[in-house]
Amino acid sequence: MSGRPAARLRSVNVGRTAKLSVAGGRTVLSGIRKQAVTGPVAAQPLGLAGDEQADLSIHGGLTKAVYAYPAEHLPFWQAERRDRGVSLFDEPLPPGFMGENLTLEGLLESDVWVGDTLRFDGSACVLRVTAPREPCGKFTAVMGFAQAAQVMVRTARCGFYLAVDTPGELCAGMAIRVEPGSRGLSIPDAIHAKWARHRNG
């Protein structure tokens, strides 16, 4: 990460499960809608205090306890929605819009590999990178256009899941340090490989 601004935690976001309208006129339960909170939030083995996931087979659990997303991608999705006629107003997308628990600055998918750990200045919390986020129908519903999942995968603007190796408190503004793991699989390579297997399966 040399030559780049230091990574930091822009916001911590949580949300309760609620009904969400998806394709086909169906309504499903989803925890994708997150909002930024003030003050410290406890990161625990199964996620952040006050946060909920509806389908633990896809999101949540020990290996997908926390979802992180780079703030740098939000203008891209704002433009995609505007260009496809989803949003009539050119308003910035807020932290948590992508369903992420942690909105990051200065830390992109290309900067992290499966097995890397994140440490936060002023906290005992240690999070370990486990996998890219794989977009689902709920993501497409929130984005408002049918090709959203394909765009996320093609551009590798997917964010990444984290396991809580050491519980601790997190709050906006904390500096983030990345400690490399074995560096065998990058997040962009992981999402492209998973999508290729899915399409060929």
Residue frames as a rotation matrix with the C-alpha (Angstrom) as fourth column:
MET 1
0.557 0.830 0.000 0.00
0.830 -0.557 0.000 0.00
0.000 0.000 -1.000 0.00
SER 2
-0.276 -0.741 -0.612 3.04
0.617 -0.625 0.478 2.26
-0.737 -0.245 0.630 -0.28
GLY 3
-0.975 -0.155 0.162 2.38
0.223 -0.647 0.729 5.49
-0.008 0.747 0.665 -2.16
ARG 4
-0.213 0.964 0.157 -1.31
0.364 -0.071 0.929 5.44
0.907 0.255 -0.336 -1.26
PRO 5
-0.158 0.233 0.959 -3.14
-0.771 -0.636 0.027 7.21
0.617 -0.735 0.280 1.55
ALA 6
-0.965 -0.175 0.193 -3.37
-0.260 0.665 -0.700 5.22
-0.006 -0.726 -0.687 4.77
ALA 7
-0.423 0.853 -0.306 -6.48
0.244 0.432 0.868 3.06
0.873 0.293 -0.391 4.92
ARG 8
-0.946 0.182 0.269 -9.14
-0.316 -0.331 -0.889 3.99
-0.073 -0.926 0.370 7.42
LEU 9
-0.581 0.813 -0.034 -12.59
0.812 0.577 -0.090 3.00
-0.053 -0.080 -0.995 8.54
ARG 10
-0.827 0.290 0.483 -15.01
-0.036 -0.883 0.468 5.55
0.562 0.370 0.740 7.14
SER 11
-0.158 0.817 0.554 -18.12
-0.956 -0.267 0.120 4.20
0.246 -0.511 0.823 8.88
VAL 12
-0.994 0.034 0.108 -19.55
-0.005 0.937 -0.348 1.25
-0.113 -0.346 -0.931 10.78
ASN 13
-0.439 0.865 -0.243 -23.00
-0.847 -0.308 0.434 0.18
0.301 0.396 0.867 9.56
VAL 14
-0.951 0.224 0.215 -25.62
0.106 0.886 -0.451 -2.15
-0.292 -0.406 -0.866 10.99
GLY 15
-0.496 0.841 -0.215 -29.20
-0.814 -0.364 0.453 -3.04
0.303 0.400 0.865 10.19
ARG 16
-0.401 0.498 0.769 -32.10
-0.382 0.672 -0.634 -5.22
-0.833 -0.548 -0.079 11.23
THR 17
-0.894 0.159 0.420 -33.81
0.426 0.598 0.679 -7.64
-0.143 0.786 -0.602 8.88
ALA 18
-0.273 0.835 -0.478 -36.84
-0.384 -0.550 -0.741 -6.29
-0.882 -0.019 0.471 7.01
LYS 19
0.375 0.502 0.779 -39.02
0.536 0.568 -0.624 -7.19
-0.756 0.652 -0.056 4.04
LEU 20
-0.449 -0.572 -0.687 -37.52
-0.380 -0.573 0.726 -6.48
-0.809 0.587 0.040 0.61
SER 21
0.711 0.703 -0.002 -39.27
-0.242 0.242 -0.940 -6.63
-0.660 0.668 0.343 -2.76
VAL 22
-0.469 -0.873 0.131 -37.32
-0.233 0.265 0.936 -8.67
-0.852 0.409 -0.328 -5.32
ALA 23
-0.772 0.103 -0.627 -37.83
-0.631 -0.007 0.776 -9.90
0.075 0.995 0.070 -8.90
GLY 24
-0.727 0.552 -0.408 -41.12
0.279 0.781 0.559 -11.56
0.627 0.293 -0.721 -9.72
GLY 25
0.012 0.774 0.633 -43.09
-0.435 -0.566 0.701 -9.47
0.900 -0.284 0.330 -7.27
ARG 26
0.356 0.057 -0.933 -41.90
0.619 0.733 0.281 -11.57
0.700 -0.677 0.225 -4.34
THR 27
0.525 -0.228 0.820 -41.08
-0.649 -0.730 0.212 -10.26
0.551 -0.644 -0.531 -0.88
VAL 28
0.346 -0.499 -0.794 -38.19
0.519 0.807 -0.281 -11.74
0.782 -0.315 0.538 1.08
LEU 29
0.967 -0.114 -0.228 -36.57
0.164 -0.405 0.899 -11.04
-0.195 -0.907 -0.373 4.43
SER 30
0.380 -0.867 0.323 -33.24
0.624 -0.017 -0.782 -9.26
0.683 0.499 0.534 4.12
GLY 31
0.616 -0.283 -0.735 -30.66
0.592 -0.448 0.669 -7.51
-0.519 -0.848 -0.109 6.26
ILE 32
0.010 -0.691 0.723 -29.04
0.985 -0.118 -0.127 -5.74
0.173 0.713 0.679 3.31
ARG 33
0.452 0.200 0.869 -30.13
0.229 -0.968 0.104 -2.26
0.862 0.152 -0.483 4.34
LYS 34
0.048 -0.563 -0.825 -27.48
0.996 0.086 0.000 -0.90
0.071 -0.822 0.565 6.70
GLN 35
0.785 0.155 0.600 -27.06
0.151 -0.987 0.058 2.53
0.601 0.045 -0.798 8.26
ALA 36
-0.281 -0.954 0.108 -24.02
0.210 -0.171 -0.963 4.20
0.936 -0.248 0.248 9.74
VAL 37
0.769 0.456 -0.448 -23.90
0.511 -0.016 0.860 4.37
0.384 -0.890 -0.245 13.53
THR 38
0.321 -0.648 0.691 -21.96
-0.502 -0.735 -0.456 6.64
0.803 -0.200 -0.561 15.83
GLY 39
0.339 -0.272 0.901 -19.69
-0.921 0.099 0.377 5.51
-0.192 -0.957 -0.217 18.60
PRO 40
-0.696 -0.718 -0.023 -17.96
-0.713 0.687 0.136 2.16
-0.082 0.111 -0.990 19.10
VAL 41
0.552 0.797 -0.243 -19.60
-0.820 0.573 0.015 -1.09
0.152 0.191 0.970 17.94
ALA 42
-0.014 -0.536 0.844 -18.55
-0.618 0.669 0.414 -4.49
-0.786 -0.516 -0.341 19.23
ALA 43
0.113 -0.047 -0.993 -17.28
-0.873 0.472 -0.121 -6.94
0.474 0.880 0.012 16.61
GLN 44
0.094 0.064 0.994 -18.08
-0.737 0.675 0.026 -10.44
-0.669 -0.735 0.110 17.80
PRO 45
-0.709 -0.499 0.498 -17.47
-0.101 0.771 0.629 -13.90
-0.698 0.396 -0.597 16.25
LEU 46
-0.301 0.676 0.672 -20.88
0.870 0.483 -0.095 -13.87
-0.389 0.557 -0.734 14.53
GLY 47
0.031 0.276 0.961 -20.92
0.780 -0.607 0.149 -10.22
0.624 0.745 -0.235 13.50
LEU 48
-0.806 -0.298 0.512 -21.40
0.038 -0.889 -0.457 -6.69
0.591 -0.349 0.727 14.74
ALA 49
-0.698 0.569 -0.434 -23.58
0.569 0.072 -0.820 -5.89
-0.435 -0.819 -0.374 17.72
GLY 50
-0.176 0.751 -0.636 -26.99
-0.189 -0.660 -0.727 -4.72
-0.966 -0.008 0.258 16.54
ASP 51
-0.445 -0.031 -0.895 -26.66
-0.890 -0.095 0.446 -6.23
-0.099 0.995 0.015 13.05
GLU 52
0.125 0.548 0.827 -28.78
-0.266 0.822 -0.504 -9.00
-0.956 -0.157 0.249 11.54
GLN 53
-0.777 -0.226 -0.588 -28.59
-0.628 0.199 0.752 -11.28
-0.053 0.954 -0.297 8.49
ALA 54
0.196 0.978 0.069 -31.63
-0.940 0.207 -0.272 -13.07
-0.280 -0.011 0.960 7.11
ASP 55
0.952 0.109 -0.285 -30.04
-0.227 0.877 -0.423 -16.01
0.204 0.468 0.860 5.25
LEU 56
0.471 -0.812 0.346 -27.02
-0.642 -0.047 0.765 -17.42
-0.605 -0.582 -0.543 7.07
SER 57
0.502 -0.304 0.810 -26.34
0.543 0.839 -0.021 -19.83
-0.673 0.450 0.587 4.21
ILE 58
0.560 -0.251 0.789 -25.24
0.693 -0.380 -0.613 -16.83
0.454 0.890 -0.038 2.12
HIS 59
0.006 -0.509 0.861 -24.23
-0.232 -0.838 -0.494 -14.08
0.973 -0.196 -0.123 4.55
GLY 60
0.473 0.136 0.871 -23.10
-0.856 -0.165 0.490 -14.28
0.211 -0.977 0.038 8.16
GLY 61
0.942 -0.195 -0.275 -21.65
0.250 0.951 0.181 -17.11
0.226 -0.239 0.944 10.19
LEU 62
0.605 -0.749 -0.272 -18.10
0.343 -0.064 0.937 -17.41
-0.719 -0.660 0.218 11.43
THR 63
-0.315 -0.826 0.468 -16.42
0.798 0.036 0.601 -16.93
-0.514 0.563 0.648 8.04
LYS 64
-0.455 0.237 0.858 -18.71
0.578 -0.654 0.487 -14.13
0.677 0.718 0.161 6.79
ALA 65
-0.098 0.403 -0.910 -19.32
0.975 -0.143 -0.169 -12.32
-0.198 -0.904 -0.379 10.05
VAL 66
0.176 0.033 -0.984 -18.49
0.123 -0.992 -0.011 -8.85
-0.977 -0.119 -0.178 8.70
TYR 67
0.377 0.001 0.926 -18.76
0.921 0.104 -0.375 -7.41
-0.096 0.995 0.039 5.19
ALA 68
-0.052 -0.509 -0.859 -16.39
0.272 -0.835 0.479 -4.62
-0.961 -0.209 0.182 4.12
TYR 69
0.482 0.264 0.836 -16.73
0.871 -0.038 -0.490 -2.39
-0.098 0.964 -0.248 1.06
PRO 70
-0.607 -0.787 -0.111 -14.51
0.756 -0.614 0.224 0.38
-0.245 0.052 0.968 -0.40
ALA 71
0.205 0.663 -0.719 -16.08
0.353 -0.736 -0.578 3.83
-0.913 -0.135 -0.385 -0.39
GLU 72
-0.608 -0.546 -0.576 -14.18
-0.317 -0.499 0.807 4.57
-0.728 0.673 0.131 -3.61
HIS 73
-0.907 0.267 0.326 -16.70
0.421 0.582 0.696 2.44
-0.004 0.768 -0.640 -5.53
LEU 74
-0.219 0.919 -0.328 -19.81
0.627 -0.125 -0.769 4.32
-0.747 -0.375 -0.549 -4.42
PRO 75
-0.152 0.176 -0.973 -19.55
-0.525 -0.848 -0.072 7.02
-0.838 0.499 0.222 -7.14
PHE 76
-0.942 -0.187 -0.277 -19.29
-0.334 0.498 0.800 4.25
-0.011 0.847 -0.532 -9.77
TRP 77
-0.682 0.732 0.003 -22.58
0.728 0.679 -0.089 2.67
-0.067 -0.059 -0.996 -8.62
GLN 78
-0.118 0.609 -0.784 -24.20
0.220 -0.754 -0.619 6.09
-0.968 -0.246 -0.045 -8.33
ALA 79
-0.479 -0.141 -0.866 -23.33
-0.720 -0.502 0.479 6.73
-0.502 0.853 0.139 -11.99
GLU 80
-0.990 0.131 -0.049 -24.52
0.085 0.839 0.538 3.26
0.111 0.528 -0.842 -13.05
ARG 81
-0.384 0.902 -0.199 -27.90
0.776 0.198 -0.599 3.83
-0.501 -0.384 -0.775 -11.42
ARG 82
-0.055 0.330 -0.942 -28.22
-0.185 -0.931 -0.315 7.28
-0.981 0.156 0.112 -12.95
ASP 83
-0.700 -0.321 -0.638 -27.22
-0.651 -0.082 0.755 6.14
-0.295 0.944 -0.152 -16.44
ARG 84
-0.918 0.383 -0.102 -29.75
0.313 0.859 0.405 3.27
0.243 0.340 -0.908 -16.31
GLY 85
-0.402 0.798 0.448 -32.55
-0.291 -0.576 0.764 5.58
0.868 0.176 0.464 -15.22
VAL 86
-0.133 0.327 -0.936 -32.85
0.778 0.619 0.106 4.09
0.614 -0.714 -0.337 -11.72
SER 87
-0.047 0.026 -0.999 -32.14
0.836 -0.546 -0.054 7.32
-0.546 -0.838 0.004 -9.90
LEU 88
0.554 0.333 0.763 -33.34
0.732 -0.632 -0.256 10.68
0.397 0.700 -0.594 -11.17
PHE 89
0.945 -0.224 0.237 -31.17
-0.307 -0.857 0.413 12.58
0.111 -0.463 -0.879 -8.70
ASP 90
0.331 -0.915 -0.232 -27.39
0.120 0.284 -0.951 12.67
0.936 0.286 0.204 -8.64
GLU 91
0.647 -0.047 0.761 -27.09
-0.727 -0.339 0.597 12.22
0.230 -0.940 -0.253 -4.90
PRO 92
-0.441 -0.883 -0.162 -24.10
-0.747 0.461 -0.479 10.39
0.497 -0.090 -0.863 -3.38
LEU 93
0.398 0.506 -0.765 -24.83
0.007 0.833 0.554 6.89
0.918 -0.225 0.328 -2.15
PRO 94
0.493 -0.170 0.853 -24.53
-0.829 -0.389 0.401 6.73
0.264 -0.905 -0.333 1.64
PRO 95
-0.704 -0.710 0.009 -22.29
-0.650 0.639 -0.411 4.34
0.286 -0.295 -0.912 3.59
GLY 96
-0.613 0.457 0.645 -24.10
-0.233 0.676 -0.700 1.04
-0.755 -0.579 -0.308 4.09
PHE 97
0.162 0.744 -0.648 -25.95
-0.886 -0.179 -0.428 1.24
-0.434 0.643 0.630 0.76
MET 98
-0.172 -0.320 -0.931 -24.12
-0.779 0.623 -0.070 -1.82
0.603 0.713 -0.357 -0.57
GLY 99
0.798 0.506 -0.326 -25.12
-0.177 0.715 0.677 -3.80
0.575 -0.482 0.660 2.51
GLU 100
-0.056 -0.945 -0.321 -21.67
0.283 0.293 -0.913 -3.43
0.957 -0.142 0.251 4.02
ASN 101
0.711 0.176 -0.681 -20.88
0.690 0.008 0.723 -3.37
0.132 -0.984 -0.116 7.72
LEU 102
0.138 -0.766 -0.628 -17.61
0.444 -0.519 0.731 -1.50
-0.885 -0.380 0.268 7.24
THR 103
0.948 0.052 0.314 -17.17
0.302 -0.458 -0.836 1.26
0.101 0.887 -0.450 4.69
LEU 104
0.287 -0.944 -0.165 -13.45
0.731 0.104 0.675 1.56
-0.620 -0.314 0.719 3.99
GLU 105
0.963 -0.155 -0.222 -11.26
-0.258 -0.772 -0.580 4.25
-0.081 0.616 -0.784 2.49
GLY 106
0.223 -0.961 -0.163 -7.88
-0.975 -0.218 -0.054 3.54
0.016 0.170 -0.985 0.92
LEU 107
-0.625 -0.387 0.678 -8.30
-0.431 0.895 0.113 -0.24
-0.650 -0.222 -0.727 0.82
LEU 108
0.091 0.620 -0.779 -9.53
-0.996 0.051 -0.075 -1.81
-0.007 0.783 0.622 -2.42
GLU 109
0.906 0.304 0.293 -10.15
-0.296 0.952 -0.072 -5.44
-0.301 -0.022 0.953 -3.37
SER 110
0.725 -0.670 -0.162 -6.84
0.074 0.309 -0.948 -5.50
0.685 0.675 0.273 -5.22
ASP 111
0.001 -0.736 0.677 -5.05
-0.753 -0.447 -0.484 -4.63
0.659 -0.509 -0.554 -1.97
VAL 112
-0.079 0.047 0.996 -6.16
-0.907 0.412 -0.091 -7.68
-0.414 -0.910 0.010 -0.01
TRP 113
-0.449 -0.142 -0.882 -5.83
-0.534 0.834 0.138 -11.44
0.716 0.533 -0.450 -0.33
VAL 114
0.704 0.669 -0.239 -7.69
-0.272 0.564 0.779 -14.28
0.656 -0.484 0.579 1.32
GLY 115
0.459 -0.515 -0.724 -5.95
0.793 0.605 0.072 -14.85
0.400 -0.607 0.686 4.65
ASP 116
-0.535 -0.580 0.614 -4.77
0.234 -0.801 -0.552 -11.26
0.812 -0.152 0.564 5.19
THR 117
0.014 0.539 -0.842 -5.71
0.999 0.025 0.033 -9.74
0.039 -0.842 -0.538 8.53
LEU 118
0.037 0.096 0.995 -6.88
0.201 -0.976 0.087 -6.22
0.979 0.197 -0.056 9.32
ARG 119
-0.240 -0.143 -0.960 -5.89
0.971 -0.019 -0.240 -4.48
0.016 -0.989 0.144 12.52
PHE 120
0.438 0.552 0.710 -7.43
0.471 -0.813 0.341 -1.23
0.766 0.185 -0.616 13.74
ASP 121
-0.630 -0.742 0.227 -5.49
0.235 -0.461 -0.856 1.39
0.740 -0.486 0.465 15.66
GLY 122
-0.651 0.323 0.687 -6.86
-0.718 -0.556 -0.419 1.77
0.247 -0.766 0.594 19.17
SER 123
0.490 0.852 0.182 -8.71
-0.872 0.478 0.108 -1.57
0.005 -0.211 0.977 19.15
ALA 124
-0.351 -0.549 0.758 -7.90
-0.550 0.777 0.308 -5.17
-0.758 -0.309 -0.574 19.98
CYS 125
0.620 0.752 0.224 -10.10
-0.258 0.465 -0.847 -6.28
-0.741 0.467 0.482 17.09
VAL 126
-0.652 -0.737 -0.178 -8.50
-0.471 0.210 0.857 -8.45
-0.594 0.642 -0.484 14.40
LEU 127
0.544 0.839 0.004 -10.46
-0.434 0.286 -0.854 -9.34
-0.718 0.463 0.520 11.25
ARG 128
-0.534 -0.731 0.424 -9.35
-0.053 0.530 0.846 -11.91
-0.844 0.429 -0.322 8.67
VAL 129
-0.172 0.414 -0.894 -10.20
-0.955 -0.294 0.047 -11.72
-0.243 0.862 0.446 4.95
THR 130
-0.325 0.117 0.938 -12.08
-0.159 0.971 -0.176 -14.88
-0.932 -0.207 -0.297 3.94
ALA 131
-0.353 0.316 0.880 -13.87
0.853 0.496 0.164 -14.40
-0.384 0.809 -0.445 0.60
PRO 132
-0.984 0.150 0.092 -15.28
-0.081 -0.852 0.517 -11.94
0.156 0.501 0.851 -1.93
ARG 133
-0.345 0.938 0.034 -18.93
-0.297 -0.075 -0.952 -11.00
-0.890 -0.338 0.304 -1.72
GLU 134
-0.913 0.166 0.372 -21.00
0.405 0.463 0.788 -12.86
-0.042 0.870 -0.490 -4.30
PRO 135
-0.768 0.634 -0.088 -23.96
-0.628 -0.773 -0.085 -10.73
-0.122 -0.010 0.993 -5.44
CYS 136
-0.770 0.602 0.213 -27.44
0.555 0.796 -0.241 -12.15
-0.314 -0.067 -0.947 -5.07
GLY 137
-0.235 0.791 0.565 -30.98
0.785 -0.188 0.591 -11.20
0.573 0.582 -0.576 -6.02
LYS 138
0.554 0.426 -0.716 -31.30
0.798 -0.517 0.310 -8.96
-0.238 -0.743 -0.626 -2.98
PHE 139
-0.376 -0.765 -0.523 -28.34
0.416 -0.644 0.642 -6.89
-0.828 0.024 0.560 -4.16
THR 140
-0.817 0.110 0.566 -29.91
0.547 -0.165 0.821 -6.58
0.184 0.980 0.075 -7.61
ALA 141
0.215 0.976 -0.029 -33.18
0.905 -0.188 0.382 -5.46
0.368 -0.108 -0.924 -6.04
VAL 142
0.389 -0.129 -0.912 -31.48
0.611 -0.705 0.360 -2.72
-0.690 -0.697 -0.195 -4.03
MET 143
-0.666 -0.724 -0.179 -29.45
0.314 -0.490 0.813 -1.52
-0.677 0.485 0.554 -7.02
GLY 144
0.107 0.876 -0.471 -32.55
-0.196 -0.446 -0.873 -1.39
-0.975 0.186 0.124 -9.18
PHE 145
0.340 0.041 -0.939 -31.26
-0.939 -0.040 -0.342 -2.86
-0.051 0.998 0.025 -12.46
ALA 146
0.952 0.284 0.117 -31.06
-0.284 0.959 -0.024 -6.48
-0.119 -0.010 0.993 -13.61
GLN 147
0.631 -0.757 -0.169 -27.40
0.209 0.376 -0.903 -6.45
0.747 0.535 0.395 -14.66
ALA 148
0.653 -0.366 0.663 -26.09
-0.698 -0.631 0.339 -5.27
0.294 -0.684 -0.668 -11.29
ALA 149
0.750 -0.363 0.553 -24.66
-0.147 0.724 0.674 -8.64
-0.645 -0.587 0.489 -10.26
GLN 150
0.668 -0.500 0.552 -22.82
0.744 0.442 -0.501 -9.09
0.007 0.745 0.667 -13.55
VAL 151
0.610 -0.433 0.664 -21.37
-0.071 -0.864 -0.499 -5.59
0.789 0.257 -0.557 -13.30
MET 152
0.735 -0.319 0.598 -20.17
-0.664 -0.163 0.729 -6.22
-0.135 -0.933 -0.332 -9.75
VAL 153
0.665 -0.473 0.578 -18.38
0.260 0.872 0.415 -9.42
-0.700 -0.126 0.703 -10.74
ARG 154
0.679 -0.387 0.624 -16.96
0.678 0.004 -0.735 -8.15
0.282 0.922 0.266 -14.03
THR 155
0.473 -0.469 0.746 -15.43
-0.203 -0.882 -0.426 -5.09
0.857 0.050 -0.513 -12.38
ALA 156
-0.138 -0.477 -0.868 -14.50
0.703 0.571 -0.425 -6.92
0.698 -0.669 0.256 -9.14
ARG 157
-0.621 0.066 0.781 -16.16
-0.465 -0.833 -0.299 -4.14
0.631 -0.549 0.548 -7.16
CYS 158
0.106 0.673 -0.732 -17.42
0.092 0.726 0.681 -6.78
0.990 -0.140 0.015 -4.75
GLY 159
0.281 -0.096 0.955 -15.94
-0.912 -0.335 0.235 -5.97
0.297 -0.937 -0.182 -1.35
PHE 160
-0.345 -0.472 -0.811 -14.94
-0.174 0.882 -0.439 -8.84
0.922 -0.011 -0.386 0.91
TYR 161
0.776 0.624 -0.096 -16.04
-0.112 0.286 0.952 -10.85
0.621 -0.727 0.292 3.90
LEU 162
-0.313 -0.860 0.403 -14.18
-0.585 -0.160 -0.795 -10.99
0.748 -0.484 -0.453 7.18
ALA 163
0.380 0.297 -0.876 -13.98
0.526 0.710 0.469 -13.42
0.761 -0.639 0.114 10.08
VAL 164
0.617 -0.144 0.774 -13.54
-0.609 -0.710 0.353 -12.01
0.498 -0.689 -0.526 13.58
ASP 165
0.097 -0.679 -0.727 -10.32
0.273 0.721 -0.637 -13.61
0.957 -0.136 0.255 14.82
THR 166
-0.721 -0.289 -0.630 -10.14
0.685 -0.155 -0.712 -11.36
0.108 -0.945 0.310 17.88
PRO 167
0.361 0.925 0.120 -13.26
0.868 -0.380 0.319 -9.55
0.341 -0.010 -0.940 19.13
GLY 168
-0.651 -0.513 -0.560 -13.06
0.681 -0.720 -0.134 -5.84
-0.334 -0.468 0.818 19.85
GLU 169
0.363 0.795 -0.485 -14.70
0.479 -0.606 -0.635 -2.49
-0.799 -0.002 -0.601 19.27
LEU 170
-0.529 -0.438 0.727 -14.73
0.848 -0.245 0.469 -0.61
-0.028 0.865 0.501 15.98
CYS 171
0.394 0.677 -0.622 -15.67
0.506 -0.725 -0.468 2.97
-0.767 -0.130 -0.628 15.22
ALA 172
0.823 0.010 0.567 -15.46
0.529 -0.374 -0.762 5.40
0.205 0.927 -0.313 12.33
GLY 173
0.820 -0.540 0.189 -12.12
-0.524 -0.841 -0.133 7.09
0.231 0.010 -0.973 11.78
MET 174
0.581 -0.625 0.521 -9.88
-0.170 0.533 0.829 4.24
-0.796 -0.570 0.204 12.89
ALA 175
0.039 -0.675 -0.737 -6.73
-0.998 -0.067 0.009 3.66
-0.056 0.735 -0.676 10.86
ILE 176
0.909 0.306 0.281 -6.41
-0.270 0.949 -0.162 0.20
-0.317 0.071 0.946 9.31
ARG 177
-0.173 -0.974 -0.147 -3.25
-0.921 0.107 0.375 -1.86
-0.350 0.201 -0.915 8.97
VAL 178
0.823 0.393 -0.411 -3.12
-0.539 0.771 -0.341 -4.89
0.182 0.502 0.846 6.68
GLU 179
-0.107 -0.830 0.548 -0.97
-0.753 0.428 0.500 -7.84
-0.649 -0.359 -0.670 7.73
PRO 180
-0.035 0.089 -0.995 -0.31
-0.930 0.362 0.065 -10.17
0.367 0.928 0.070 4.77
GLY 181
0.575 0.220 0.788 -1.21
-0.482 0.870 0.109 -13.83
-0.661 -0.442 0.606 4.97
SER 182
-0.004 -0.593 0.805 0.01
0.391 0.740 0.547 -16.49
-0.920 0.317 0.229 2.56
ARG 183
-0.077 0.048 -0.996 -1.07
-0.641 -0.768 0.012 -14.35
-0.764 0.639 0.089 -0.43
GLY 184
-0.749 -0.186 0.636 -2.23
0.223 0.833 0.507 -17.32
-0.624 0.521 -0.582 -2.49
LEU 185
-0.320 0.740 0.592 -5.52
0.927 0.114 0.358 -15.88
0.197 0.663 -0.722 -3.78
SER 186
-0.999 -0.013 -0.046 -6.47
0.020 -0.988 -0.150 -12.25
-0.044 -0.151 0.988 -4.31
ILE 187
-0.337 0.937 -0.086 -10.03
0.077 -0.064 -0.995 -11.04
-0.938 -0.342 -0.050 -3.90
PRO 188
0.059 0.383 -0.922 -10.43
-0.896 -0.387 -0.218 -10.10
-0.440 0.839 0.320 -7.62
ASP 189
-0.689 -0.356 -0.632 -9.11
-0.623 0.736 0.264 -13.52
0.371 0.576 -0.729 -8.68
ALA 190
-0.924 0.343 0.169 -11.40
0.137 0.708 -0.692 -15.23
-0.357 -0.617 -0.701 -6.17
ILE 191
-0.090 0.958 -0.271 -14.59
-0.280 -0.285 -0.917 -13.52
-0.956 -0.007 0.294 -7.39
HIS 192
-0.011 0.051 -0.999 -13.78
-0.997 -0.077 0.007 -14.15
-0.077 0.996 0.052 -11.05
ALA 193
-0.875 -0.354 -0.329 -13.00
-0.381 0.924 0.019 -17.82
0.297 0.142 -0.944 -10.37
LYS 194
-0.719 0.665 0.202 -16.20
0.140 0.423 -0.895 -18.34
-0.681 -0.615 -0.398 -8.38
TRP 195
0.099 0.795 -0.599 -18.31
-0.592 -0.437 -0.677 -16.71
-0.800 0.421 0.427 -11.06
ALA 196
-0.338 -0.289 -0.896 -16.69
-0.918 0.312 0.246 -18.80
0.208 0.905 -0.371 -13.78
ARG 197
-1.000 -0.010 0.000 -17.48
-0.009 0.960 -0.279 -22.00
0.003 -0.279 -0.960 -11.86
HIS 198
-0.386 0.921 -0.057 -21.05
-0.029 -0.074 -0.997 -20.81
-0.922 -0.383 0.056 -11.33
ARG 199
0.132 0.440 -0.888 -21.58
-0.862 -0.392 -0.322 -20.07
-0.490 0.808 0.328 -15.03
ASN 200
-0.403 -0.387 -0.830 -19.99
-0.797 0.595 0.109 -23.33
0.451 0.705 -0.548 -16.15
GLY 201
-0.897 0.069 0.437 -21.78
-0.261 0.715 -0.649 -25.41
-0.357 -0.696 -0.623 -13.52
